[in-house]
Amino acid sequence: MQLLVNVDHIATLRNARGEGYPDPVEAASVCEESGATGIVFHLRKDRRHIRDEDVYRLKKSVKGTLDFEMAASDEMIEICKEVKPHLCTLVPEGREELTTEGGLNMKLVYDDFKDRVFPAFKDTGIKISLFLDPNPEDIKLAHELGSDAIELHTGTFANAVDSDAQKNELNRLTDAAEMIHSLGMTVNAGHGLNLKNLPILIENVPYLEDVSIGHALVSKAVFWGLERTVKEYLKIMNVES
Ligand code: PXP
């Protein structure tokens, strides 16, 4: 299992004062030096955290896996093809949302992804991951499109208010992971993961490859520093740093 650190909120903090610091590219280097396998960033349409120049600087600087999270707009597809990350994670994006609120509705986007999005990435060497809720129907359609990976949305699990709700969502995630794996796609996961819920996820959900973690990790780093925080995550993932 691999830890991909999302550095969006380093940029959020930078943008709060319009200074050049803290720098998401410097944060990415510290995370990699501390043992993270790679870095995720989400370039949003409104550029509220990561900006275009960050994307090109991250591409130059990141040594491990670079995961470009984005909405499937023509503008983002162009930038992504120019940057050539290892992985492109496609997410729904609502202008008013504070963060990504759920997985893609595959029924809704299927025709557009089939006719416009997947052909645009053909022969680019960029792997495609679709951010999905643990729904068999969505996973089936993602497989029909030829997606390389699915990132399972763990937000509902992370926000579960009691142990029954958590168990129920863990069962859905487990079934989804089994299905994704059996269809030959890679199982990734992310959203709302932290030091408390990540061990529960790992214990229950099989075949996890990449976990993408941002807000909780960056928040903890305010107190512990990025190096110690990344190492604590790796420790509970049983990954040597
Ligand atoms: N994965 C996806 C697809 C996301 O949209 C986000 C949030 O940007 C994350 C993972 C990371 O979520 P969090 O910041 O809650 O760790």
Residues whose N, C-alpha, C, O or C-beta is under 5 A from the ligand:
A	BS01	PXP	N6 H42 V91 T100 F131 G190 H191 G192 L193 S212 I213 G214 H215 A216
